[in-house]
Each structure stands twice: as structure tokens, then as C-alpha cells.
Amino acid sequence: MTLGTDVAGLDATAQAELVRRREVSAAELVEAGIERIERLNPQLNAVVVPLFEHARDAVRTGVPGGPFAGVPYLLKDLVAEIEGTPFHEGSRFLRDNVSTYTSELVTRLRRAGLVVLGRTGTPEFGMAPTCESTLYGPTRNPWDPAHSTSGSSGGSAAAVASGMVPMAHGNDLGGSLRFPAAACGLFGLKPTRARVPLGPEYGDAVNGWAVEHALTVSVRDSAALLDATAGPMIGDPYPAPPLARPLLAEVGADPGRLRIAYSRRTPGGAPGHPDCVAALDDAVALCASLGHELVEADLPGLDGTVGAAIGTVFNAATAWIVGYWVRRLGRRPGPDELDPLTRAYWERGEQVSAADHLLAVTDLQAFARTVARFLTGFDAWLTPTMSEPPALLGEITSTPEEPLRAARRGASTVAYPLVVANITGNPAMSVPLHRNAAGLPIGVHFLGRFGDEATLLRLAAQLEEARPWAHHRPPIHATDIRSAGRRPTARARCSVPSA
């Protein structure tokens, strides 16, 4: 086997340990990651902008420092920029764009020792719960390439699930980390609002809805990465509440007896797909077996006023995104430079007045207080992550004749209100505990209290220990590609080691 195949079953923490023990070099890890991408990407279309020479240059002069020294990483083609490299946000409007600055997040990722190998696919501006941009085409799910990875961090999800890299960047304005985590069998943590900075270009994008983090195989990788990237940047509008101790220290800590509310019903009153409800019931039983108290309870306050306010903010956000790029590029998009869905949202957004937007924010802040009161009685609220199994590719797409087709079909797959975590700023996570009869991953979702990633990570680590998921690998995975070559050490042959 090649080194690329050998280390593909390891999480980022274990790969970094190999470098620290000098069993492999950072350059070897990078070359192994490049080799995996070159072999698997033709099947999945997860990596849309390779930055291989950029990565080789990063390790040519020595081993990077930090907790993830030499570990290969991928950046989603959205929000996070690297000066002098292509940056397109999935849009034909940006197809010739090159970044003029480096995001603070990227600086912190580099400081942590991560080496960026490229950019992953996203729907245009992250607008849809699938990864099928007209610029780069569809990203395929490694569990079944006929299916979507969901979105909008779907390219990163496919890359991690297939073993190209052990973890990859994502961001979340309405579920865009958590939906792909569920669709691809990964752990997806959405941090508390302002936990990770968006600067230097942005302060609190879309009223603080947008957050940055990653898709990972292991809970410990997610915790350690957030430790490395968290903290305000100078000039940020506000910080997240301080953490009591490093989040990695929460992994393996006793969560105690938690009181967890759960609901099978979507805001419309109907339950999700039977496969998703089965995943929820399985998670409820597992949590109860671990000693937690489970109480069936719907989240209060999700009424028509909140729904209308969400729509207003989303339309306004699309107008802001397009307007931002019009200002940055110095021109408006041509007739065929935006996806039909984006253009429809943009046109709606341009009709939203300043008063409309602020009234919507007022309504959503009132709703956030309702959620906060609800969570004074519970440690977390549990639902399925998605309301359907991953859709077939081509279903969540729009045409000029039916510009809102993707929105309608996409909404039926993501009917559970994951956007609540973005509205309130609370941390939330999708945990990969279940698969349906067809073998597709079905995630479950926990909404936590504001500022309390610690409780979620303690619970996630407990679930990971009780129901390990790292050894469940999709049919398209780097470890299944065999070739002659170097064999690993005994430590490198293991899967995700315990912390």
C-alpha cells in the first residue's frame, strides 16, 4: 500500500502525531494527501481548485508548528480567502477572481500547522442545500455517487468522508456545516456566534448568523481545531463568551446526567422521513441508555412571524452578497453569470427595505429569547439533522423557467429548523449515529445553550465511544484503493485512536 492509503484511516490528531514522532515527514503527509485527491476526485468532484504547489511550498522549508503540524487540509470555496489564489464562491460571476488578502482564519489554520491543498466545491454563494454549482458541476456523495452531499459545505464533506483529508473547512449560515455532515456520515459542529473570527473583511456577517469551523471524522479533531482558531480578532464587533478551559479537555470528560428535549416533528407539524425519525428514535434510546433524561418537547415560538422574518433576512443577505461582489469587482453580473436561484433571491432581496430588514431582526431576536428561556430547562434539544435522506443529484437544481425549483425541493430535505442555531447564535452539532437500509448516513442534531460548546462536545465524545463511527467508511474511500508501496507503522495502521 502507499502511504496515502495507509494514513487515510487516521484522524488529523493521529496524522500529526506521526509527524511529531518522526515516523513520517510533513512533506510526505502532504504528498500523500495530494495523491489521494488525484485518485478520488475524478469520481467525486470535491476539490475544485487544487493548490498543490502552494502546499508543497508550505512544507519545503521545514515542519510547520502547531497541534496539526503537516496535516493536509482543504478550504471551502466560500468566505475564507488566501491572497494570490483563485476564489470563486461557486459562481461564474467570480470565475476570474483572485483573492487580494488572507483571512484571519487561514492565518490561524497555518499557525496550527495545517497545510491547505486546495478548495472544495460549494453551491453558488452557499445558497442551496446541495453542492451542484453551474461553475464546477455536482459534487458526488462517496456513500453513493448518485446522491447529493447536501450543502453548502458539501465539497468538504465529500473530501473528508472519502479520506482525501482528515478534516476540512466549512461554514454555516443556516445549516451548511451540519447538513453535509449528516449526508456524509461526519461530525459537524457549528460553534457559538463569534467564536471564530470572520475578519479582516467581515465582522458579523448576516446579523451573526454566519460561523466558521470544519467537518471532521473525530470529535477530538473538531475540539482541538476550534481551540486553535477560536478567539476574537482585533476590531471584532463582539466576542463569544469565554471558554472555561480548552475544548479538547472536554473530550472524554463526564457529561453528567443531561436533560435532553427531543422532537420528531418539523415546524410544519409533520414528522420527517421514516429513516430520519428512526435515526432520532435510535439516538433517544442511546442517550437514555447512557443515563440521560429524555423529554419529548417541541421548540416553542416557531410561528409564521418567525418564518417570514427568516425569509426577509435571507433575501436581504443574498442582495448583500451580490452587492458586495458588485462593489468589489466593479460591475454587475451578466445575464448568465448567476444561477437562476441566486438571481431570484437577489431580485427579492433588492425589494427589502431597511425597515423591513430591521423589523425582521427584531422579530428574530425576540424568538431567540424564547429559545433561551426554553433551554433553561434543558441541556440540549435533539431532532434529526435532515428531514429526508440525501437527495439524488439533479433534484435540487433550478432552471431559468423554474428559478425557485431548487428552493422548493431543497426545503423538503432540510425541514428541521437548524437555522435556529444561527438566529440565536447557539452552538449545535450533527452526530453520525445511523444509516438507513440503503446504507446512506442519517445524522441527528443537538442544539446547545449559548456559549456552551463544552457540554455538546462531552456528549458527542460519549456518543462516539458508545457507538464508534470512524470505521464505517463509504464505498468510495482512500483505504479501499490498494497499491504496492510503503507500509505504515503499527500506530499508523490503526483507525481513529482514542484521546
C-alpha positions in Angstrom: 0.0 0.0 0.0 1.0 3.6 -0.4 1.5 6.0 2.5 -1.6 7.9 1.2 -3.7 4.8 1.6 -2.1 3.9 4.9 -2.8 7.2 6.7 -6.3 7.7 5.2 -7.9 5.9 8.1 -6.4 8.3 10.6 -7.9 11.4 12.0 -5.9 14.7 12.0 -4.7 14.3 15.5 -3.1 10.9 14.7 -1.6 12.1 11.5 0.1 15.0 13.4 1.3 12.5 16.0 3.1 10.6 13.2 5.0 13.8 12.3 5.9 14.6 15.9 7.2 11.1 16.3 9.1 11.5 13.0 7.6 8.4 11.6 6.6 10.4 8.5 7.5 13.9 7.4 5.1 16.8 6.8 6.2 16.7 3.2 5.2 13.0 3.0 1.8 13.7 4.5 1.2 16.5 2.0 2.2 14.3 -1.0 0.0 11.5 0.4 -2.9 13.9 0.5 -2.3 15.1 -3.0 -2.1 11.6 -4.2 -5.5 10.7 -2.6 -7.1 13.7 -4.1 -5.8 13.0 -7.6 -7.1 9.4 -7.3 -10.5 10.1 -5.8 -11.5 13.5 -7.1 -12.4 12.3 -10.6 -15.2 10.2 -9.0 -16.4 12.8 -6.6 -15.6 16.3 -7.8 -15.0 17.5 -4.3 -11.8 19.6 -4.9 -12.5 22.4 -7.4 -9.3 24.5 -7.1 -6.1 22.4 -6.5 -3.3 24.4 -4.6 -0.8 21.6 -4.7 2.3 23.7 -5.4 1.2 26.2 -2.7 1.1 23.2 -0.3 4.4 21.9 -1.3 6.0 25.3 -0.8 4.5 25.4 2.7 6.4 22.3 3.8 9.5 22.7 1.7 11.5 24.7 4.3 10.6 22.5 7.3 7.9 21.1 9.5 5.1 23.6 10.4 4.5 24.1 14.1 1.2 23.7 16.0 -1.1 20.8 17.1 -1.7 19.7 13.5 1.8 20.0 12.1 1.9 18.9 8.5 -1.7 17.7 8.3 -3.3 18.2 4.9 -6.4 20.4 4.9 -8.9 21.8 2.4 -10.7 25.2 2.3 -14.2 25.5 1.2 -14.5 28.0 -1.7 -16.5 30.4 0.4 -15.6 33.3 2.7 -12.1 32.2 3.7 -9.5 33.7 1.3 -5.8 33.2 0.6 -4.1 36.1 -1.1 -3.0 35.4 -4.7 -5.1 32.3 -5.2 -8.3 31.8 -7.2 -11.5 32.4 -5.2 -14.9 31.8 -6.9 -17.6 31.0 -4.3 -19.1 28.6 -6.8 -20.1 31.5 -9.1 -19.5 32.2 -12.8 -19.6 35.8 -11.8 -16.3 35.3 -9.9 -14.7 32.9 -12.3 -11.7 35.1 -12.9 -11.4 36.4 -9.3 -8.1 36.1 -7.4 -8.0 36.9 -3.6 -6.3 40.1 -2.6 -6.0 39.3 1.1 -5.7 36.4 3.5 -8.4 35.7 6.1 -7.5 35.6 9.8 -8.9 32.1 9.9 -6.4 31.0 7.3 -3.6 32.6 9.3 -4.7 30.6 12.4 -5.1 27.4 10.4 -1.5 27.8 9.2 -0.3 28.6 12.8 -1.9 25.3 13.8 0.3 23.5 11.3 -2.4 22.7 8.7 -1.4 22.7 5.1 -4.0 23.8 2.5 -4.1 21.5 -0.5 -7.0 23.2 -2.4 -10.5 24.5 -2.3 -13.7 22.4 -2.2 -16.9 22.8 -4.1 -19.9 24.8 -2.9 -23.2 25.9 -4.4 -23.1 29.5 -5.6 -22.6 31.7 -2.6 -23.8 28.8 -0.4 -27.4 29.3 -1.4 -28.7 25.7 -1.7 -28.7 22.5 0.4 -26.7 20.7 -2.2 -23.4 21.1 -3.9 -24.2 21.5 -7.6 -22.9 24.8 -8.9 -23.1 25.6 -12.6 -19.5 26.7 -12.4 -18.0 23.4 -11.3 -20.8 20.9 -11.5 -22.1 18.5 -8.9 -20.1 17.0 -6.0 -20.9 13.4 -5.5 -21.5 11.6 -2.2 -18.9 8.8 -1.5 -21.6 6.7 0.1 -23.5 6.6 -3.3 -22.3 8.9 -6.1 -25.8 9.2 -7.4 -26.7 11.2 -4.3 -26.1 14.7 -3.1 -23.7 15.6 -0.3 -26.2 18.3 0.8 -24.8 21.8 1.2 -23.3 24.2 1.3 -20.1 22.6 2.6 -20.7 19.6 0.5 -17.3 19.5 -1.2 -15.5 19.5 2.1 -17.8 16.8 3.4 -17.1 14.5 0.4 -13.4 15.1 0.7 -13.3 14.1 4.4 -15.8 11.2 4.1 -13.7 9.7 1.3 -10.5 10.1 3.2 -8.8 12.7 0.9 -8.1 14.7 4.0 -8.9 14.0 7.7 -10.8 17.3 8.1 -11.8 20.3 6.0 -13.1 23.8 6.4 -16.8 24.6 6.3 -19.1 27.5 7.3 -22.7 27.7 8.4 -25.3 30.4 7.9 -28.4 28.1 8.1 -27.1 24.5 8.5 -24.3 24.4 5.9 -21.9 22.5 8.1 -24.4 20.3 9.7 -26.5 19.1 6.7 -23.4 17.8 4.8 -22.1 16.2 8.0 -25.4 14.3 8.2 -25.4 13.4 4.5 -21.8 12.1 4.5 -21.5 10.4 7.9 -19.3 13.0 9.6 -19.2 15.0 12.8 -20.2 18.6 12.2 -20.0 21.2 15.0 -21.4 24.7 14.5 -19.7 26.9 17.1 -21.2 29.8 19.1 -21.6 33.1 17.3 -18.3 35.0 17.1 -16.3 32.1 18.4 -14.1 32.1 15.2 -13.4 35.5 13.6 -14.6 36.4 10.1 -12.0 39.2 9.6 -10.4 41.1 8.3 -13.1 41.6 5.7 -16.2 40.8 7.8 -17.4 41.5 11.3 -20.6 39.6 12.0 -21.9 38.5 8.6 -25.7 38.5 8.3 -26.5 39.5 11.9 -24.1 37.0 13.2 -25.7 34.0 11.5 -22.5 33.0 9.7 -19.9 31.0 11.5 -16.7 29.2 10.5 -15.4 25.8 11.5 -14.9 22.3 9.9 -16.1 18.9 9.1 -14.3 16.1 10.9 -14.3 12.4 11.4 -13.5 12.5 15.1 -14.9 14.7 17.9 -11.4 15.3 19.3 -10.2 16.8 16.0 -13.2 19.3 16.0 -12.4 20.3 19.6 -8.7 20.7 19.0 -9.2 22.7 15.8 -11.7 25.0 17.5 -9.2 25.6 20.3 -6.6 26.6 17.7 -8.9 29.0 15.8 -11.2 30.5 18.4 -10.9 34.0 19.9 -11.8 37.4 18.7 -9.7 39.3 16.1 -8.9 43.0 16.9 -11.8 45.2 15.9 -14.5 42.4 16.0 -17.9 43.8 17.0 -18.2 41.5 20.0 -16.6 38.3 21.3 -18.1 34.9 22.1 -18.4 34.1 25.8 -15.0 32.9 27.1 -14.5 29.1 27.5 -13.7 27.7 30.9 -10.9 25.6 29.6 -9.6 24.2 26.3 -12.4 22.3 24.4 -10.1 19.3 23.9 -10.2 18.8 27.6 -13.9 18.3 27.4 -13.5 15.3 25.1 -13.7 12.3 27.4 -14.9 14.3 30.3 -18.1 13.0 32.1 -21.1 15.0 30.7 -23.1 14.1 33.8 -26.8 13.3 33.6 -28.1 15.7 30.9 -31.7 16.7 30.4 -32.4 16.5 26.6 -35.6 17.6 24.9 -36.4 15.9 21.5 -38.9 16.3 18.7 -39.9 14.2 15.8 -41.9 16.9 14.2 -40.8 19.6 11.8 -42.2 23.2 12.3 -45.0 22.3 9.9 -46.2 19.7 12.4 -45.4 16.6 10.3 -42.5 14.2 11.2 -39.6 13.8 8.8 -38.9 10.8 6.6 -39.2 7.5 8.4 -35.5 6.9 8.0 -34.8 10.2 9.8 -37.3 9.5 12.5 -35.7 6.1 13.0 -32.4 7.8 13.5 -33.9 10.1 16.1 -35.5 7.2 18.0 -32.2 5.3 17.9 -30.4 8.4 19.3 -33.1 8.9 22.0 -32.7 5.2 23.1 -28.9 5.5 23.1 -28.9 8.7 25.2 -31.3 7.2 27.6 -29.1 4.1 27.9 -26.2 6.4 28.8 -28.2 7.7 31.7 -29.6 11.0 30.3 -33.1 12.2 30.8 -35.1 12.4 27.5 -38.2 14.5 27.3 -40.4 14.9 24.2 -40.9 18.6 23.6 -41.3 20.8 20.6 -39.3 24.1 20.4 -41.7 27.0 21.2 -42.1 30.1 19.1 -41.6 28.8 15.6 -44.6 30.5 14.1 -45.4 32.3 10.8 -43.9 35.6 12.0 -40.5 33.9 12.6 -40.8 32.1 9.2 -41.5 35.4 7.4 -38.6 37.1 9.2 -36.2 34.3 8.2 -37.2 34.8 4.6 -36.7 38.5 4.8 -33.3 38.2 6.3 -32.3 35.5 3.8 -33.4 37.6 0.8 -31.6 40.6 2.2 -28.5 38.5 2.7 -28.5 37.5 -0.9 -28.8 41.1 -2.0 -25.8 41.9 0.3 -23.7 39.1 -1.1 -24.3 40.0 -4.7 -23.9 43.7 -3.9 -20.6 43.1 -2.1 -19.2 41.4 -5.2 -20.6 44.1 -7.5 -18.7 46.6 -5.4 -15.5 44.5 -5.2 -15.5 43.6 -8.9 -16.7 46.9 -10.2 -19.5 45.6 -12.3 -22.9 43.9 -12.2 -23.3 40.2 -13.1 -24.2 39.4 -16.7 -27.4 37.6 -17.7 -25.8 34.1 -17.5 -23.4 34.8 -14.6 -25.7 33.9 -11.7 -27.5 30.7 -11.1 -31.3 31.1 -11.5 -31.9 30.5 -7.8 -29.4 33.2 -6.8 -30.8 35.7 -9.3 -34.4 35.1 -7.9 -33.2 35.6 -4.3 -31.2 38.7 -5.3 -34.2 40.3 -7.1 -36.3 39.6 -4.0 -33.6 41.0 -1.7 -33.4 44.2 -3.6 -37.0 44.8 -2.7 -36.4 44.5 1.0 -36.3 47.9 2.7 -34.0 48.8 5.6 -37.1 49.0 7.8 -38.3 45.5 6.6 -34.9 44.1 7.5 -34.7 45.7 10.9 -38.2 44.6 11.8 -37.3 41.1 10.8 -34.2 41.2 13.0 -36.4 42.5 15.9 -38.8 39.5 15.5 -35.9 37.0 15.3 -34.2 38.5 18.4 -37.5 38.1 20.3 -37.6 34.5 19.1 -34.0 34.0 20.3 -35.1 35.0 23.8 -37.9 32.4 23.6 -35.4 29.7 22.7 -33.0 30.8 25.5 -35.9 30.5 28.0 -36.7 27.0 26.7 -33.1 25.9 27.1 -33.0 27.0 30.8 -34.9 23.7 31.3 -32.8 21.5 29.0 -29.1 21.0 28.2 -29.9 20.3 24.5 -32.7 19.9 22.0 -32.5 16.8 19.7 -34.0 16.3 16.3 -33.0 14.6 13.1 -30.5 16.7 11.2 -32.2 16.3 7.8 -35.8 15.6 7.1 -35.0 13.2 4.2 -32.1 11.0 3.3 -29.6 12.6 0.8 -31.4 13.5 -2.4 -30.5 12.3 -5.8 -28.2 14.7 -7.7 -30.2 16.9 -10.1 -33.2 17.2 -7.9 -32.2 20.3 -6.0 -31.5 22.4 -9.1 -33.2 25.4 -10.8 -33.7 26.5 -14.4 -34.4 29.9 -15.8 -38.0 28.8 -16.3 -38.3 27.5 -12.7 -35.8 29.6 -10.7 -37.2 28.5 -7.3 -37.3 24.8 -8.0 -34.1 24.2 -6.0 -35.5 26.1 -3.1 -38.8 24.1 -3.0 -37.1 20.7 -3.4 -34.2 21.6 -1.1 -36.6 22.7 1.7 -38.2 19.3 1.8 -34.8 17.8 2.7 -33.9 20.3 5.4 -37.3 20.9 7.1 -36.0 20.6 10.7 -35.1 24.1 11.9 -31.3 24.0 12.1 -31.3 27.7 11.3 -32.4 28.3 14.9 -28.8 27.9 15.9 -27.8 30.7 13.5 -30.6 33.0 14.6 -29.8 32.5 18.3 -26.0 32.2 17.9 -26.1 28.9 19.9 -23.7 26.0 19.3 -25.1 22.9 17.6 -23.9 19.7 16.2 -24.8 16.8 13.8 -23.6 13.4 15.0 -23.4 10.4 12.6 -25.1 7.6 14.6 -27.3 6.0 12.0 -27.5 4.7 8.4 -30.6 3.6 6.5 -31.3 0.4 4.7 -29.7 1.7 1.6 -26.5 2.4 3.5 -26.8 6.2 3.4 -25.8 8.2 6.6 -28.6 9.7 8.6 -27.4 12.3 11.2 -29.1 13.6 14.4 -28.8 17.1 15.6 -28.3 18.7 19.1 -28.9 22.4 19.7 -27.0 23.5 22.8 -27.1 26.5 25.1 -25.4 29.8 24.1 -21.7 29.6 24.6 -21.8 26.0 25.8 -19.8 24.0 23.2 -18.3 22.2 26.2 -21.5 20.2 27.0 -22.1 19.3 23.4 -18.5 18.0 23.0 -18.7 16.0 26.2 -21.9 14.4 24.9 -20.5 13.9 21.4 -17.4 12.1 22.8 -19.6 9.9 24.9 -21.8 9.0 21.9 -18.6 8.4 19.8 -17.3 6.0 22.4 -20.6 4.2 22.8 -21.3 4.0 19.0 -18.0 4.4 17.2 -18.4 5.6 13.6 -14.9 6.1 12.2 -14.6 2.6 11.0 -17.8 2.9 8.9 -16.4 4.0 5.6 -18.2 4.7 2.3 -17.6 2.6 -0.8 -15.5 5.3 -2.3 -12.7 5.7 0.3 -9.0 6.1 0.0 -8.4 3.0 2.2 -10.1 0.8 -0.4 -7.6 1.7 -3.1 -4.7 -0.8 -2.9 -1.3 -0.5 -4.5 2.2 -1.7 -3.8 4.4 0.5 -1.7 5.3 1.5 1.8 3.5 0.0 4.8 2.8 2.1 7.9 4.0 1.5 11.5 1.7 -0.3 13.9 0.4 3.0 15.1 -0.4 4.3 11.7 -2.3 1.1 10.8 -4.9 1.8 13.4 -8.1 3.8 12.7 -9.0 6.8 14.9 -7.3 6.2 18.3 -8.9 7.3 21.5 -7.8 10.5 23.0 
